[in-house]
Amino acid sequence: MSGKFIVVEGLEGAGKSSVMSLITAILTASGKTVQQTREPGGTPMAEAIRDCVKQNWQETVAEQTELMLMYAARVQLLTNRIQPALKRGEWVVGDRHDLSSQAYQGGGRGIDREIMAQLKAVALKGFSPDLTLLLDVDPVVGLERARGRGELDRIEMAGLAFFERTRARYLELAGQDDRIVVINAMQSMEEVHADVKRCIKEFIA
């Protein structure tokens, strides 16, 4: 039996890490074998690409460069970890997947939708998560939470307008796909976790 791929999405400061841990605990308690992944990253090569994407370079990082690096890391993760795990019947919980590129590079950076669609088709060949939880947070609140964790990386320093465009694209795409569930991440952590628990238990059932 094939496993399932569940993805947690959201802006910086949305609370993805705690939700990832919660989902993993629920799935494990129900008898599933679970792997966690993150994007970009998750394999040695993909982690090296992550470092490349995140750091502040003393040169202009072209939007197309950022986009293609994201997909290069994603294909490595998909090929080496996600698809093999699913074939073994394991469940995979991912910190970000393709929806991030559609929102960040497509919405935030403003890269043409047709280019986004073509690259997605070439890289993923129709692969998609079974369930995505989008933790929706106001960018002002999310960035303030992110700053509280420490120094911001190159993408996190893109500015408020960038994250407002990213959030708008996230919500637009969520409204077009019934496999994406929007969770209000402006609630207390207890309320967010209660919503996540309900969603995951319904999905398992």
Salt bridges, closest charged atoms under 4 A:
GLU9 OE1 - ARG96 NH1 3.61
GLU12 OE2 - ARG96 NH2 3.70
GLU39 OE1 - ARG74 NE 2.49
GLU39 OE2 - HIS97 ND1 2.69
GLU47 OE1 - ARG38 NH2 2.69
GLU66 OE1 - ARG109 NH2 2.95
GLU66 OE1 - ARG154 NH2 2.71
GLU90 OE2 - ARG88 NE 2.94
ASP95 OD1 - LYS16 NZ 2.83
ASP98 OD1 - ARG74 NH1 3.45
ASP98 OD2 - LYS120 NZ 3.62
ASP136 OD1 - ARG167 NE 2.84
GLU144 OE1 - ARG147 NH1 3.73
ASP153 OD2 - LYS54 NZ 3.03
GLU156 OE2 - ARG149 NH2 3.48
GLU172 OE2 - ARG113 NH1 2.97
GLU172 OE1 - ARG169 NE 3.50
ASP177 OD1 - ARG179 NE 3.24
ASP195 OD1 - ARG198 NH2 2.12
